[in-house]
């Protein structure tokens, strides 16, 4: 993509680049001005900045900033082969971006954005490319209010995952990915190593020291932390382990100084949405994920809808579903 600017004085135009530093210099203040709705670009770009682009796949990340007279209106990023992540735009702005990317031959596998933006971009993408689009998932972003244990705390205690937990984390990551129904490009071993290094996975373990659930958090950036990767193995569900683990990582994030603690849920799962509200999470905004498909050179239709390592917007669903 290189660096490509298409802005006329008095008009909005998209500045496209592969350069993370350039993107953050232009859009960093804008993203930090609304940490909750911008949680995904904030956490992903922070991970790219601190750990390098290899954590999200082999392709060069792509970034865009919509500017008018020096003021940032919107931004997007994509870490191939994952979805395009787009901040709020008008239908006209979505159309302009879709036309621009289509003209450049870009083929994002889908889009993740607030519900209105995602629908507008998906419709525009279909108009400009004739590629079929399909709604994959509706999500809700929550913000923690007053933290409250969701019920009787199950016997046991929290514990941060360490190197000796690597094989368990790897296995649970694979099970988590399968149960969520979103593919993953990043290997489970690499994911486990990164989470152990950063100390961002917490187990709930029984009094005899057996891990029975896990919950993770994203890096803290712009004062916000996002809860991710809440998982309980099928045979251990319904005992309050996921709620206990989520309560603990939420408490720890607050204690470490996070001004906002956030999480995404899958709106098709009423159990998890109810659980997180009982803990104290309150709705912020609704989001959506759309998949795009196209014909391969052989004529077969290909569909993509990858989720990356759990720093990307996978919902933090409860143990009732995983």
DRENNU-292019 format. One record per residue (C-alpha): residue number from 1; residue in one letter; x, y, z. Coordinates in pm, 1 decimal. Layout:
N
(torba NUM, A, (X, Y, Z)) ...
***
This chain:
322
(torba 1, X, (0.0, 0.0, 0.0)) (torba 2, X, (288.8, 235.5, 75.6)) (torba 3, X, (192.5, 580.4, 194.0)) (torba 4, X, (-91.0, 729.1, -6.3)) (torba 5, X, (-269.0, 1056.7, 63.7)) (torba 6, X, (-586.1, 1162.6, -114.3)) (torba 7, X, (-702.0, 1476.2, 65.2)) (torba 8, X, (-808.1, 1807.0, -82.5)) (torba 9, X, (-836.5, 2123.2, 121.3)) (torba 10, X, (-1180.1, 2143.1, 280.0)) (torba 11, X, (-1264.4, 1785.0, 190.2)) (torba 12, X, (-1218.8, 1461.1, 377.1)) (torba 13, X, (-973.6, 1210.7, 235.0)) (torba 14, X, (-817.8, 882.2, 341.4)) (torba 15, X, (-443.9, 869.4, 411.5)) (torba 16, X, (-330.2, 508.6, 365.6)) (torba 17, X, (-5.2, 364.5, 497.1)) (torba 18, X, (177.9, 54.3, 614.9)) (torba 19, X, (379.5, 261.9, 861.5)) (torba 20, X, (261.4, 214.5, 1222.3)) (torba 21, X, (451.0, 520.3, 1346.7)) (torba 22, X, (294.4, 735.5, 1076.0)) (torba 23, X, (-49.6, 601.3, 1162.5)) (torba 24, X, (-9.4, 664.0, 1535.0)) (torba 25, X, (132.5, 1012.2, 1476.8)) (torba 26, X, (-179.8, 1099.2, 1280.6)) (torba 27, X, (-448.8, 898.7, 1459.8)) (torba 28, X, (-310.4, 828.2, 1807.8)) (torba 29, X, (-471.1, 1126.9, 1979.4)) (torba 30, X, (-800.2, 1057.6, 1802.6)) (torba 31, X, (-803.4, 694.2, 1917.3)) (torba 32, X, (-716.0, 791.6, 2274.1)) (torba 33, X, (-991.4, 1052.6, 2282.3)) (torba 34, X, (-1252.7, 773.2, 2303.2)) (torba 35, X, (-1080.1, 472.6, 2458.7)) (torba 36, X, (-1389.1, 253.7, 2495.7)) (torba 37, X, (-1518.9, 245.0, 2135.6)) (torba 38, X, (-1158.6, 247.7, 2011.3)) (torba 39, X, (-1042.3, -32.7, 2240.1)) (torba 40, X, (-951.0, -273.1, 1958.8)) (torba 41, X, (-731.0, -38.8, 1751.0)) (torba 42, X, (-569.4, 88.4, 2070.2)) (torba 43, X, (-477.4, -255.8, 2201.4)) (torba 44, X, (-376.8, -404.0, 1866.3)) (torba 45, X, (-154.0, -111.3, 1769.7)) (torba 46, X, (4.1, -120.8, 2115.8)) (torba 47, X, (83.2, -490.5, 2068.0)) (torba 48, X, (225.6, -418.5, 1722.9)) (torba 49, X, (437.1, -139.5, 1870.0)) (torba 50, X, (575.9, -345.8, 2155.5)) (torba 51, X, (593.7, -698.7, 2008.5)) (torba 52, X, (615.5, -647.7, 1632.7)) (torba 53, X, (384.7, -736.5, 1348.3)) (torba 54, X, (462.4, -1110.4, 1346.2)) (torba 55, X, (221.1, -1163.8, 1637.4)) (torba 56, X, (-72.5, -1112.9, 1400.0)) (torba 57, X, (42.1, -1300.0, 1090.2)) (torba 58, X, (283.5, -1265.5, 803.4)) (torba 59, X, (124.1, -983.0, 604.2)) (torba 60, X, (214.7, -617.0, 643.5)) (torba 61, X, (-42.5, -430.9, 856.1)) (torba 62, X, (-253.1, -175.8, 671.6)) (torba 63, X, (-370.8, 152.2, 822.7)) (torba 64, X, (-588.4, 442.2, 716.5)) (torba 65, X, (-676.4, 782.4, 858.8)) (torba 66, X, (-965.5, 997.1, 738.9)) (torba 67, X, (-868.6, 1364.9, 768.2)) (torba 68, X, (-1036.2, 1694.8, 690.5)) (torba 69, X, (-833.8, 2017.5, 723.7)) (torba 70, X, (-591.8, 1844.2, 958.4)) (torba 71, X, (-863.2, 1697.6, 1181.6)) (torba 72, X, (-897.0, 1321.0, 1210.4)) (torba 73, X, (-1249.3, 1196.7, 1145.2)) (torba 74, X, (-1195.2, 819.4, 1149.9)) (torba 75, X, (-935.7, 545.2, 1122.9)) (torba 76, X, (-898.9, 180.8, 1026.3)) (torba 77, X, (-640.8, -93.1, 1055.8)) (torba 78, X, (-603.0, -446.3, 925.3)) (torba 79, X, (-348.2, -710.8, 1014.8)) (torba 80, X, (-374.4, -954.1, 720.0)) (torba 81, X, (-539.9, -1195.9, 691.0)) (torba 82, X, (-781.2, -1059.1, 951.6)) (torba 83, X, (-1084.5, -835.4, 924.9)) (torba 84, X, (-1074.1, -464.2, 857.0)) (torba 85, X, (-1139.0, -281.5, 1185.6)) (torba 86, X, (-1303.4, 55.9, 1129.5)) (torba 87, X, (-1400.5, 336.0, 1367.0)) (torba 88, X, (-1736.2, 510.7, 1328.3)) (torba 89, X, (-1800.2, 668.5, 986.8)) (torba 90, X, (-2098.5, 798.3, 792.5)) (torba 91, X, (-2240.6, 592.7, 503.3)) (torba 92, X, (-2076.7, 833.9, 257.8)) (torba 93, X, (-1739.5, 798.8, 428.3)) (torba 94, X, (-1780.1, 420.4, 427.7)) (torba 95, X, (-1859.8, 430.5, 56.4)) (torba 96, X, (-1552.2, 642.5, -17.3)) (torba 97, X, (-1326.5, 400.3, 170.3)) (torba 98, X, (-1479.9, 91.8, 8.2)) (torba 99, X, (-1435.6, 246.3, -337.1)) (torba 100, X, (-1076.0, 338.5, -260.1)) (torba 101, X, (-977.0, -5.3, -130.6)) (torba 102, X, (-1157.8, -182.6, -413.8)) (torba 103, X, (-978.3, 33.8, -671.1)) (torba 104, X, (-646.2, -62.3, -510.3)) (torba 105, X, (-733.1, -430.3, -537.9)) (torba 106, X, (-762.9, -486.2, -163.6)) (torba 107, X, (-959.9, -789.1, -48.0)) (torba 108, X, (-1031.8, -763.1, 322.9)) (torba 109, X, (-1204.9, -1077.9, 446.9)) (torba 110, X, (-1464.3, -873.8, 632.5)) (torba 111, X, (-1521.2, -579.1, 860.0)) (torba 112, X, (-1558.9, -526.6, 1235.2)) (torba 113, X, (-1706.2, -196.2, 1353.6)) (torba 114, X, (-1998.2, -48.1, 1540.5)) (torba 115, X, (-2320.8, -188.4, 1399.2)) (torba 116, X, (-2412.5, 109.2, 1178.7)) (torba 117, X, (-2062.1, 150.1, 1039.2)) (torba 118, X, (-2016.6, -222.4, 975.0)) (torba 119, X, (-2346.6, -244.2, 785.6)) (torba 120, X, (-2268.9, 68.6, 581.7)) (torba 121, X, (-1923.6, -53.9, 483.9)) (torba 122, X, (-2048.9, -404.4, 400.9)) (torba 123, X, (-2317.6, -259.6, 174.6)) (torba 124, X, (-2066.6, -28.1, 8.0)) (torba 125, X, (-1818.3, -310.7, -39.2)) (torba 126, X, (-2082.3, -521.5, -209.5)) (torba 127, X, (-2174.7, -231.7, -440.8)) (torba 128, X, (-1816.8, -168.9, -546.5)) (torba 129, X, (-1698.3, -529.2, -575.7)) (torba 130, X, (-2011.9, -742.7, -624.5)) (torba 131, X, (-1865.6, -968.1, -354.4)) (torba 132, X, (-2126.0, -1139.1, -134.3)) (torba 133, X, (-2133.7, -1017.2, 225.3)) (torba 134, X, (-2281.1, -1194.2, 527.3)) (torba 135, X, (-2338.3, -1096.9, 887.3)) (torba 136, X, (-2121.4, -1324.5, 1101.6)) (torba 137, X, (-2182.4, -1197.4, 1453.8)) (torba 138, X, (-2349.6, -922.5, 1652.4)) (torba 139, X, (-2152.4, -809.4, 1956.9)) (torba 140, X, (-2203.9, -575.9, 2250.5)) (torba 141, X, (-1928.3, -374.8, 2413.5)) (torba 142, X, (-1961.5, -341.6, 2790.7)) (torba 143, X, (-1785.5, -117.1, 3044.5)) (torba 144, X, (-1739.1, -215.1, 3409.2)) (torba 145, X, (-1933.9, -8.9, 3662.1)) (torba 146, X, (-1950.4, -128.1, 4022.5)) (torba 147, X, (-1779.7, -467.3, 4041.3)) (torba 148, X, (-1996.8, -729.7, 4213.0)) (torba 149, X, (-1940.8, -1103.2, 4249.6)) (torba 150, X, (-2210.2, -1272.2, 4034.3)) (torba 151, X, (-2313.1, -1517.1, 4309.8)) (torba 152, X, (-2154.5, -1743.5, 4567.5)) (torba 153, X, (-1781.4, -1761.4, 4496.4)) (torba 154, X, (-1688.0, -2121.2, 4411.2)) (torba 155, X, (-1422.4, -2287.8, 4624.6)) (torba 156, X, (-1073.6, -2209.1, 4507.7)) (torba 157, X, (-857.9, -1909.6, 4420.5)) (torba 158, X, (-716.7, -1714.1, 4126.4)) (torba 159, X, (-366.0, -1772.4, 3991.6)) (torba 160, X, (-173.6, -1609.3, 3706.9)) (torba 161, X, (-60.1, -1859.6, 3442.2)) (torba 162, X, (312.7, -1942.7, 3439.6)) (torba 163, X, (551.8, -2134.0, 3214.0)) (torba 164, X, (452.1, -2475.0, 3352.4)) (torba 165, X, (94.8, -2405.6, 3230.9)) (torba 166, X, (202.2, -2373.6, 2865.8)) (torba 167, X, (53.2, -2701.6, 2742.8)) (torba 168, X, (-278.2, -2641.0, 2921.3)) (torba 169, X, (-299.6, -2288.5, 2780.4)) (torba 170, X, (-223.1, -2416.2, 2431.9)) (torba 171, X, (-497.2, -2678.7, 2455.2)) (torba 172, X, (-754.2, -2440.5, 2603.9)) (torba 173, X, (-673.7, -2180.5, 2337.7)) (torba 174, X, (-755.8, -2435.1, 2065.2)) (torba 175, X, (-1076.9, -2535.9, 2241.9)) (torba 176, X, (-1170.9, -2172.0, 2295.1)) (torba 177, X, (-1115.4, -2087.3, 1928.3)) (torba 178, X, (-1324.9, -2383.3, 1814.9)) (torba 179, X, (-1609.9, -2302.8, 2053.2)) (torba 180, X, (-1621.9, -1936.0, 1955.9)) (torba 181, X, (-1645.1, -2038.8, 1591.3)) (torba 182, X, (-1384.2, -1785.9, 1474.9)) (torba 183, X, (-1068.5, -1914.3, 1311.4)) (torba 184, X, (-726.0, -1817.1, 1435.0)) (torba 185, X, (-406.0, -1768.3, 1240.5)) (torba 186, X, (-175.2, -1728.4, 1535.5)) (torba 187, X, (-55.3, -2062.4, 1670.2)) (torba 188, X, (-175.0, -2170.7, 2011.5)) (torba 189, X, (181.3, -2226.3, 2137.7)) (torba 190, X, (284.3, -1875.3, 2036.4)) (torba 191, X, (-30.8, -1737.0, 2197.0)) (torba 192, X, (42.8, -1924.8, 2520.4)) (torba 193, X, (401.8, -1802.3, 2528.9)) (torba 194, X, (297.4, -1441.0, 2476.7)) (torba 195, X, (33.6, -1459.8, 2750.2)) (torba 196, X, (273.6, -1620.2, 2995.8)) (torba 197, X, (536.4, -1354.7, 2919.8)) (torba 198, X, (287.9, -1072.1, 2975.1)) (torba 199, X, (112.0, -1229.3, 3274.9)) (torba 200, X, (-227.4, -1164.6, 3117.5)) (torba 201, X, (-404.3, -1497.4, 3175.0)) (torba 202, X, (-554.4, -1582.2, 3513.4)) (torba 203, X, (-684.2, -1925.6, 3611.3)) (torba 204, X, (-951.2, -2003.3, 3864.6)) (torba 205, X, (-826.5, -2318.2, 4035.0)) (torba 206, X, (-989.0, -2550.9, 4286.9)) (torba 207, X, (-852.2, -2588.0, 4641.9)) (torba 208, X, (-633.6, -2879.2, 4525.6)) (torba 209, X, (-468.4, -2654.5, 4262.5)) (torba 210, X, (-652.1, -2779.6, 3952.2)) (torba 211, X, (-724.3, -2500.7, 3694.1)) (torba 212, X, (-1094.9, -2503.5, 3600.1)) (torba 213, X, (-1139.7, -2176.6, 3407.4)) (torba 214, X, (-935.5, -1892.2, 3263.0)) (torba 215, X, (-980.2, -1525.7, 3174.8)) (torba 216, X, (-738.4, -1288.3, 3006.2)) (torba 217, X, (-686.9, -916.3, 2962.1)) (torba 218, X, (-546.5, -696.5, 2688.5)) (torba 219, X, (-256.1, -454.2, 2743.0)) (torba 220, X, (-350.6, -133.6, 2922.7)) (torba 221, X, (-342.0, 160.8, 2684.6)) (torba 222, X, (-514.1, 498.6, 2712.0)) (torba 223, X, (-635.3, 390.2, 3055.3)) (torba 224, X, (-845.9, 100.3, 2925.3)) (torba 225, X, (-809.8, -276.4, 2956.4)) (torba 226, X, (-1029.9, -532.4, 2782.3)) (torba 227, X, (-1125.0, -872.4, 2924.8)) (torba 228, X, (-1073.1, -1151.2, 2669.8)) (torba 229, X, (-1055.9, -1530.0, 2636.3)) (torba 230, X, (-1295.7, -1634.4, 2912.9)) (torba 231, X, (-1310.4, -2013.5, 2895.2)) (torba 232, X, (-1428.4, -2310.1, 3103.7)) (torba 233, X, (-1396.9, -2668.4, 2969.4)) (torba 234, X, (-1737.5, -2827.1, 2894.4)) (torba 235, X, (-1739.2, -3072.5, 3184.1)) (torba 236, X, (-1680.1, -2796.6, 3439.6)) (torba 237, X, (-1940.5, -2544.9, 3333.9)) (torba 238, X, (-2230.8, -2417.3, 3537.9)) (torba 239, X, (-2033.4, -2397.8, 3863.3)) (torba 240, X, (-1946.1, -2027.4, 3864.1)) (torba 241, X, (-1582.8, -2069.5, 3761.0)) (torba 242, X, (-1596.6, -1832.1, 3460.9)) (torba 243, X, (-1769.3, -1566.7, 3667.6)) (torba 244, X, (-1505.5, -1598.2, 3939.6)) (torba 245, X, (-1218.9, -1573.0, 3690.7)) (torba 246, X, (-1375.6, -1274.4, 3515.0)) (torba 247, X, (-1442.2, -1098.5, 3845.0)) (torba 248, X, (-1079.8, -1150.0, 3946.6)) (torba 249, X, (-922.7, -1014.6, 3625.0)) (torba 250, X, (-1165.8, -721.6, 3634.4)) (torba 251, X, (-1068.5, -646.7, 3994.2)) (torba 252, X, (-698.6, -679.6, 3915.6)) (torba 253, X, (-727.1, -443.6, 3617.5)) (torba 254, X, (-897.0, -183.1, 3835.0)) (torba 255, X, (-639.7, -230.0, 4111.1)) (torba 256, X, (-357.1, -182.8, 3858.4)) (torba 257, X, (-499.1, 155.3, 3762.0)) (torba 258, X, (-723.8, 92.4, 3461.2)) (torba 259, X, (-974.1, 375.0, 3427.1)) (torba 260, X, (-1200.3, 161.4, 3207.7)) (torba 261, X, (-1240.5, -216.8, 3202.5)) (torba 262, X, (-1421.5, -339.1, 2892.9)) (torba 263, X, (-1534.6, -658.2, 2725.0)) (torba 264, X, (-1718.7, -774.2, 2413.4)) (torba 265, X, (-1994.0, -1034.2, 2418.5)) (torba 266, X, (-2173.1, -1232.0, 2151.0)) (torba 267, X, (-2532.7, -1109.0, 2152.9)) (torba 268, X, (-2655.1, -1455.2, 2053.4)) (torba 269, X, (-2553.1, -1580.5, 2399.2)) (torba 270, X, (-2798.4, -1441.5, 2659.3)) (torba 271, X, (-2631.4, -1636.1, 2940.9)) (torba 272, X, (-2296.8, -1459.9, 2904.5)) (torba 273, X, (-2460.1, -1120.4, 2860.3)) (torba 274, X, (-2657.1, -1178.4, 3180.0)) (torba 275, X, (-2348.7, -1296.3, 3368.3)) (torba 276, X, (-2141.4, -991.1, 3283.3)) (torba 277, X, (-2422.2, -755.3, 3376.6)) (torba 278, X, (-2450.1, -925.9, 3715.2)) (torba 279, X, (-2076.9, -868.2, 3765.9)) (torba 280, X, (-2130.7, -498.4, 3699.1)) (torba 281, X, (-2071.5, -449.0, 3326.9)) (torba 282, X, (-2298.7, -199.7, 3149.5)) (torba 283, X, (-2364.2, -167.2, 2772.9)) (torba 284, X, (-2161.9, 88.9, 2578.1)) (torba 285, X, (-2236.4, 16.4, 2211.1)) (torba 286, X, (-2329.3, -261.7, 1970.3)) (torba 287, X, (-2081.9, -389.6, 1711.9)) (torba 288, X, (-2100.7, -632.7, 1422.5)) (torba 289, X, (-1873.7, -855.1, 1215.0)) (torba 290, X, (-1941.9, -912.6, 843.8)) (torba 291, X, (-1765.5, -1165.0, 621.0)) (torba 292, X, (-1686.8, -1096.8, 255.0)) (torba 293, X, (-1643.0, -1371.8, -5.8)) (torba 294, X, (-1506.6, -1387.0, -357.6)) (torba 295, X, (-1429.1, -1638.2, -628.9)) (torba 296, X, (-1081.0, -1788.2, -629.7)) (torba 297, X, (-894.0, -1833.0, -960.0)) (torba 298, X, (-1034.7, -2185.5, -978.4)) (torba 299, X, (-1386.2, -2046.6, -957.5)) (torba 300, X, (-1455.1, -2171.2, -606.3)) (torba 301, X, (-1604.4, -1926.2, -361.6)) (torba 302, X, (-1374.4, -1844.5, -73.4)) (torba 303, X, (-1491.4, -1709.3, 258.1)) (torba 304, X, (-1272.3, -1560.2, 527.9)) (torba 305, X, (-1350.1, -1452.3, 878.9)) (torba 306, X, (-1040.9, -1481.3, 1089.4)) (torba 307, X, (-996.1, -1368.0, 1443.1)) (torba 308, X, (-640.2, -1317.4, 1549.4)) (torba 309, X, (-487.7, -1384.3, 1883.6)) (torba 310, X, (-738.4, -1277.1, 2142.5)) (torba 311, X, (-619.5, -916.1, 2136.6)) (torba 312, X, (-858.0, -877.9, 1845.2)) (torba 313, X, (-1230.3, -842.0, 1908.5)) (torba 314, X, (-1336.7, -1192.5, 2000.1)) (torba 315, X, (-1621.3, -1181.8, 2250.1)) (torba 316, X, (-1548.9, -1264.4, 2613.3)) (torba 317, X, (-1823.9, -1522.1, 2639.7)) (torba 318, X, (-1916.8, -1710.2, 2953.2)) (torba 319, X, (-1860.1, -2072.8, 3045.4)) (torba 320, X, (-2212.9, -2161.6, 2938.8)) (torba 321, X, (-2094.5, -2157.2, 2579.9)) (torba 322, X, (-1731.2, -2246.5, 2644.4)) 
***
